[in-house]
């Protein structure tokens, strides 16, 4: 495998990566960096935690002309949290590499006038945004579409599905035809692949595996439970495994708070994130979890998509994910950056068939476990 220098990255970017403790490219970085530097359109699929963000940020940094104070890159991401994470990584890369490249996060549910003022003041080279707000600002001509040279669609399976694809297509139509388009995702369905291809010029299609892959450092387990006993089982499970950090998934938003309240009542400090929680509350909950103030974060699928938090030792599915793609995204929150982790699902008798389907889909073994006398056996 080539080194970052051999892939064509400048020494200041390589130095910046070293300051983060990153000295060798991951497989997805190895497969994509050269192609992005060559201005090729890319569709890349790789499991969560495999280094996708730096796979597109590093070559983009190199392509930015820092002498021009104009918007050159637009990165689209589906959630507030993911936007903030990508932008924080961009700032870190600029600071560690001593690079004069500016970036700005743009999300919905925030005062648009303040964002317009910031865009005018900073004239960021890189904008990281949620699609709805990005399109609003393009229509108001506050994001200068004609200077955008590269568009990144992160979590492509989400942004190119039926709900978001119209907005994303409208954004792309605003930009010049010779811009470079990059799509990154943990899973790329045939439908998303078709949509992405339609928007691109002879894209390079890169997949780590023939099938959607799960990080091999994750151990998968399940406990069969009665639906009424789920929260009580969750409480006992957390006491038994004593996680450093556990991310708990609940399918329905209104049940997220319910599970959190019960855990707190039993002296397990927990916070929750879901769509109805304010941006400030979400950020506070994530920061408390990131810093280790709380060990348990309870979340709906939407809120935790793309969350990159180090040291999540356990992902617990209080509700079983409704499809294989969600299982992959949830499990991918643990065992990041070479660490190991566990995914434990609480499964009802009706959901047992799905266990077998996911085992076949990802070529994994989901081991049956029992909770007894305060231990997981």
PLY file of the C-alpha trace (Angstrom):
ply
format ascii 1.0
element vertex 377
property float x
property float y
property float z
element edge 376
property int vertex1
property int vertex2
end_header
0.00 0.00 0.00
1.28 3.47 -0.91
2.12 6.14 1.70
0.28 9.48 1.80
3.23 11.13 0.01
3.17 8.41 -2.70
-0.56 9.04 -3.15
0.37 12.60 -4.07
-0.48 14.54 -0.91
1.63 17.61 -0.05
4.00 17.32 2.90
2.09 19.93 4.98
-1.09 17.82 4.77
0.91 14.69 5.66
2.40 16.57 8.65
-1.08 17.67 9.72
-2.25 14.03 9.65
0.78 12.94 11.70
-0.20 15.45 14.40
-3.49 13.52 14.63
-1.55 10.28 14.96
-2.40 9.19 11.39
0.65 7.88 9.57
-0.72 5.33 7.06
-3.69 5.53 4.70
-6.71 3.31 5.34
-7.93 1.21 2.41
-10.59 3.71 1.32
-8.06 6.57 1.48
-5.62 4.50 -0.57
-8.31 3.82 -3.19
-9.70 7.37 -3.53
-7.09 10.08 -2.83
-5.23 9.83 -6.16
-8.48 9.79 -8.15
-9.80 12.89 -6.37
-6.47 14.68 -6.97
-6.92 13.83 -10.68
-10.32 15.61 -10.60
-12.27 12.44 -11.30
-15.86 11.99 -10.15
-15.92 9.26 -7.49
-18.57 7.01 -5.92
-17.02 5.34 -2.87
-18.53 2.77 -0.52
-16.73 1.80 2.66
-17.77 0.71 6.16
-18.28 3.36 8.84
-15.13 4.20 10.77
-12.88 3.41 7.80
-11.61 6.99 7.32
-13.98 8.33 4.66
-13.96 11.96 5.90
-10.19 12.33 5.50
-10.35 10.38 2.22
-12.16 13.35 0.68
-10.90 16.24 2.87
-7.16 15.67 2.28
-7.21 15.82 -1.54
-9.81 18.64 -1.45
-7.47 20.71 0.75
-4.76 20.25 -1.82
-7.04 21.33 -4.66
-8.23 24.54 -2.95
-6.60 27.70 -4.24
-6.06 29.52 -0.93
-5.00 32.72 -2.70
-8.56 33.22 -3.92
-11.06 34.35 -1.28
-13.99 32.47 -2.76
-16.15 29.43 -2.06
-14.63 26.44 -3.82
-15.93 23.33 -2.04
-19.41 22.35 -0.85
-19.70 19.29 1.41
-23.28 18.10 1.96
-24.20 15.97 4.99
-27.63 14.84 6.28
-27.47 15.88 9.96
-26.35 18.84 12.07
-23.96 16.62 14.02
-22.24 15.29 10.90
-21.88 18.80 9.46
-20.22 20.00 12.70
-17.94 16.94 12.80
-16.71 17.29 9.21
-16.15 21.03 9.64
-14.25 20.47 12.91
-11.97 18.01 11.07
-11.43 20.59 8.29
-10.43 23.24 10.88
-8.08 20.75 12.56
-6.41 19.91 9.23
-5.94 23.62 8.44
-4.56 24.38 11.90
-2.24 21.32 12.12
-0.93 21.88 8.59
-0.62 25.64 9.03
-2.76 26.03 5.90
-4.66 29.26 5.11
-7.83 27.37 4.18
-11.09 28.57 5.73
-14.28 26.60 6.37
-17.77 27.27 7.72
-20.61 25.00 8.90
-24.11 25.86 7.60
-27.12 24.09 9.12
-30.89 24.58 9.21
-32.81 25.77 12.32
-30.24 28.56 12.75
-30.72 32.29 12.04
-30.13 32.60 8.29
-29.19 36.31 8.49
-26.29 35.48 10.85
-25.13 32.80 8.41
-25.28 35.26 5.49
-23.16 37.73 7.50
-20.58 35.01 8.30
-20.41 33.91 4.64
-19.78 37.51 3.61
-17.13 38.08 6.32
-15.20 34.82 5.97
-15.78 33.94 2.29
-14.89 30.34 3.26
-13.08 28.08 0.81
-15.02 25.08 2.17
-18.69 25.10 3.19
-20.07 22.08 5.06
-23.86 22.17 4.99
-27.18 20.40 5.29
-28.82 20.39 1.81
-31.98 22.41 2.57
-30.12 25.40 3.99
-27.40 25.20 1.31
-30.05 25.44 -1.43
-31.79 28.37 0.33
-28.50 30.28 0.41
-27.73 29.43 -3.22
-31.13 30.75 -4.31
-30.40 33.95 -2.37
-27.01 34.03 -4.21
-25.16 34.01 -0.86
-23.34 30.79 -1.73
-21.67 31.56 -5.05
-22.51 28.46 -7.06
-20.34 29.38 -10.06
-17.10 29.30 -7.98
-17.81 25.83 -6.50
-15.26 23.42 -8.00
-16.01 20.32 -5.88
-19.20 18.95 -4.31
-19.05 16.11 -1.79
-22.19 14.15 -0.93
-21.46 12.41 2.37
-23.79 9.60 3.53
-24.90 9.25 -0.09
-27.40 6.51 0.72
-29.32 9.08 2.79
-28.88 12.18 0.62
-29.66 10.47 -2.69
-32.76 8.64 -1.48
-36.31 9.76 -2.37
-36.63 12.34 0.43
-33.45 14.35 -0.18
-32.44 13.64 -3.77
-34.54 16.50 -5.25
-32.77 19.11 -3.09
-29.32 17.64 -3.83
-30.03 17.58 -7.59
-31.17 21.23 -7.47
-27.91 22.19 -5.73
-25.83 20.37 -8.34
-27.79 22.02 -11.20
-26.81 25.46 -9.80
-23.08 24.71 -10.18
-20.86 24.70 -13.26
-20.74 21.57 -15.41
-17.00 21.07 -15.00
-17.18 20.72 -11.19
-15.99 17.52 -9.55
-18.63 15.39 -7.76
-17.80 12.90 -4.97
-20.27 10.53 -3.30
-19.24 8.69 -0.11
-21.33 6.21 1.86
-21.18 3.10 4.02
-23.82 1.49 1.82
-24.68 2.23 -1.79
-27.85 0.58 -3.10
-28.37 -0.01 -6.84
-30.94 2.85 -6.84
-28.50 5.32 -5.24
-25.77 4.16 -7.61
-28.09 4.84 -10.58
-28.98 8.34 -9.24
-25.32 9.20 -8.56
-24.21 8.00 -11.99
-26.82 10.18 -13.69
-25.29 13.27 -12.05
-21.68 12.41 -12.90
-19.19 12.21 -15.74
-17.84 8.64 -16.03
-17.43 8.16 -12.27
-14.85 5.89 -10.70
-16.78 3.39 -8.57
-14.87 2.16 -5.53
-16.00 -0.50 -3.10
-13.95 -2.04 -0.32
-15.79 -5.33 -0.66
-18.18 -7.01 -3.08
-20.85 -6.78 -0.36
-21.50 -3.93 2.07
-18.90 -4.62 4.73
-19.05 -4.38 8.50
-15.94 -3.45 10.40
-14.29 -6.81 11.30
-13.36 -5.50 14.78
-16.99 -5.61 15.98
-18.39 -8.55 17.95
-22.13 -9.08 17.43
-24.54 -10.48 20.04
-28.25 -10.65 20.80
-30.50 -11.29 23.80
-34.04 -12.58 23.25
-36.54 -10.55 25.29
-40.25 -9.97 25.79
-41.14 -6.51 24.36
-42.39 -5.40 27.82
-39.04 -6.22 29.46
-36.79 -4.30 27.07
-35.97 -1.28 29.24
-35.45 -3.39 32.36
-33.15 -5.70 30.35
-31.27 -2.64 29.08
-30.70 -1.45 32.65
-29.39 -4.88 33.72
-27.25 -5.15 30.57
-25.53 -1.81 31.19
-24.81 -2.82 34.79
-23.43 -6.18 33.62
-21.11 -4.98 30.82
-20.03 -1.68 32.46
-19.39 0.11 29.15
-16.86 2.90 28.85
-19.39 4.51 26.49
-22.64 2.96 25.24
-24.80 4.30 22.40
-28.36 2.98 22.70
-30.67 3.01 19.66
-34.45 3.32 19.86
-36.62 3.23 16.72
-39.28 5.76 17.74
-38.33 9.26 18.87
-40.92 9.54 21.66
-39.57 6.35 23.30
-36.01 7.74 23.41
-36.88 10.07 26.32
-38.80 7.31 28.10
-35.79 4.94 28.07
-33.47 7.79 29.17
-35.72 8.72 32.12
-35.82 5.10 33.32
-32.02 4.75 33.13
-31.52 7.98 35.08
-34.08 6.84 37.67
-31.89 3.75 38.21
-28.76 5.93 38.66
-27.33 5.33 35.18
-26.52 8.90 34.00
-27.91 9.17 30.46
-28.92 11.83 27.93
-30.98 11.58 24.76
-30.91 12.93 21.22
-33.71 12.81 18.65
-35.39 15.10 16.10
-37.51 17.02 18.60
-34.55 17.96 20.83
-33.17 21.47 20.20
-29.82 21.95 18.49
-28.28 23.27 21.73
-29.57 20.28 23.74
-28.25 17.87 21.12
-24.81 19.49 21.14
-24.73 19.49 24.95
-25.70 15.79 25.07
-23.08 14.82 22.47
-20.34 16.84 24.20
-21.20 15.29 27.60
-20.98 11.86 25.97
-17.78 12.66 24.07
-16.04 14.01 27.18
-17.15 11.04 29.32
-19.42 13.04 31.67
-22.13 10.52 30.82
-21.56 6.93 29.76
-24.88 6.34 27.99
-26.38 8.26 25.06
-29.86 7.18 23.91
-30.67 8.09 20.33
-32.98 7.71 17.38
-31.43 6.64 14.05
-31.62 10.09 12.49
-29.61 11.82 15.22
-26.79 9.32 15.41
-26.17 8.98 11.69
-22.49 9.63 11.06
-21.64 10.32 14.71
-17.90 9.92 15.16
-17.12 9.61 18.85
-14.00 7.81 20.05
-14.18 5.06 22.69
-17.77 3.91 22.11
-17.29 0.38 23.41
-20.92 -0.78 23.04
-23.75 -0.16 20.60
-27.01 -1.45 22.07
-30.12 -1.87 19.92
-32.99 -1.46 22.38
-35.16 -1.78 19.27
-33.89 -3.96 16.47
-33.00 -2.01 13.29
-35.67 -2.39 10.61
-33.26 -3.07 7.74
-29.71 -4.25 7.05
-28.48 -0.76 6.12
-29.53 0.62 9.54
-27.85 -2.31 11.30
-24.63 -1.47 9.47
-24.82 2.26 10.31
-25.58 1.64 13.97
-22.90 -1.01 14.47
-20.40 1.29 12.75
-20.51 3.75 15.66
-18.22 1.42 17.63
-14.74 0.02 16.84
-13.66 3.20 15.07
-10.08 4.00 14.05
-8.76 0.48 14.69
-10.44 -0.08 18.10
-12.67 -3.06 18.94
-16.31 -2.91 20.01
-19.52 -4.84 20.67
-23.01 -4.56 19.21
-25.74 -6.09 21.40
-29.34 -6.29 20.17
-32.44 -6.88 22.29
-34.59 -9.03 20.04
-38.22 -10.19 20.30
-39.31 -13.60 18.97
-40.80 -11.88 15.90
-37.40 -10.36 15.03
-35.40 -13.59 15.17
-35.72 -14.13 11.41
-33.98 -10.77 10.79
-30.94 -11.97 12.81
-30.38 -14.74 10.25
-30.87 -12.33 7.33
-28.25 -9.88 8.69
-25.84 -12.73 9.40
-26.07 -13.80 5.75
-26.00 -10.22 4.42
-22.79 -9.27 6.25
-21.24 -12.71 6.64
-21.13 -12.32 10.45
-22.09 -14.41 13.45
-24.58 -12.79 15.86
-24.10 -14.81 19.01
-26.96 -15.60 21.39
-26.37 -14.37 24.97
-28.24 -14.58 28.27
-28.34 -12.16 31.19
-28.32 -13.91 34.55
-27.05 -13.02 38.04
-25.73 -9.68 36.79
-23.56 -11.29 34.08
-23.77 -11.62 30.31
-23.18 -15.29 29.42
0 1
1 2
2 3
3 4
4 5
5 6
6 7
7 8
8 9
9 10
10 11
11 12
12 13
13 14
14 15
15 16
16 17
17 18
18 19
19 20
20 21
21 22
22 23
23 24
24 25
25 26
26 27
27 28
28 29
29 30
30 31
31 32
32 33
33 34
34 35
35 36
36 37
37 38
38 39
39 40
40 41
41 42
42 43
43 44
44 45
45 46
46 47
47 48
48 49
49 50
50 51
51 52
52 53
53 54
54 55
55 56
56 57
57 58
58 59
59 60
60 61
61 62
62 63
63 64
64 65
65 66
66 67
67 68
68 69
69 70
70 71
71 72
72 73
73 74
74 75
75 76
76 77
77 78
78 79
79 80
80 81
81 82
82 83
83 84
84 85
85 86
86 87
87 88
88 89
89 90
90 91
91 92
92 93
93 94
94 95
95 96
96 97
97 98
98 99
99 100
100 101
101 102
102 103
103 104
104 105
105 106
106 107
107 108
108 109
109 110
110 111
111 112
112 113
113 114
114 115
115 116
116 117
117 118
118 119
119 120
120 121
121 122
122 123
123 124
124 125
125 126
126 127
127 128
128 129
129 130
130 131
131 132
132 133
133 134
134 135
135 136
136 137
137 138
138 139
139 140
140 141
141 142
142 143
143 144
144 145
145 146
146 147
147 148
148 149
149 150
150 151
151 152
152 153
153 154
154 155
155 156
156 157
157 158
158 159
159 160
160 161
161 162
162 163
163 164
164 165
165 166
166 167
167 168
168 169
169 170
170 171
171 172
172 173
173 174
174 175
175 176
176 177
177 178
178 179
179 180
180 181
181 182
182 183
183 184
184 185
185 186
186 187
187 188
188 189
189 190
190 191
191 192
192 193
193 194
194 195
195 196
196 197
197 198
198 199
199 200
200 201
201 202
202 203
203 204
204 205
205 206
206 207
207 208
208 209
209 210
210 211
211 212
212 213
213 214
214 215
215 216
216 217
217 218
218 219
219 220
220 221
221 222
222 223
223 224
224 225
225 226
226 227
227 228
228 229
229 230
230 231
231 232
232 233
233 234
234 235
235 236
236 237
237 238
238 239
239 240
240 241
241 242
242 243
243 244
244 245
245 246
246 247
247 248
248 249
249 250
250 251
251 252
252 253
253 254
254 255
255 256
256 257
257 258
258 259
259 260
260 261
261 262
262 263
263 264
264 265
265 266
266 267
267 268
268 269
269 270
270 271
271 272
272 273
273 274
274 275
275 276
276 277
277 278
278 279
279 280
280 281
281 282
282 283
283 284
284 285
285 286
286 287
287 288
288 289
289 290
290 291
291 292
292 293
293 294
294 295
295 296
296 297
297 298
298 299
299 300
300 301
301 302
302 303
303 304
304 305
305 306
306 307
307 308
308 309
309 310
310 311
311 312
312 313
313 314
314 315
315 316
316 317
317 318
318 319
319 320
320 321
321 322
322 323
323 324
324 325
325 326
326 327
327 328
328 329
329 330
330 331
331 332
332 333
333 334
334 335
335 336
336 337
337 338
338 339
339 340
340 341
341 342
342 343
343 344
344 345
345 346
346 347
347 348
348 349
349 350
350 351
351 352
352 353
353 354
354 355
355 356
356 357
357 358
358 359
359 360
360 361
361 362
362 363
363 364
364 365
365 366
366 367
367 368
368 369
369 370
370 371
371 372
372 373
373 374
374 375
375 376
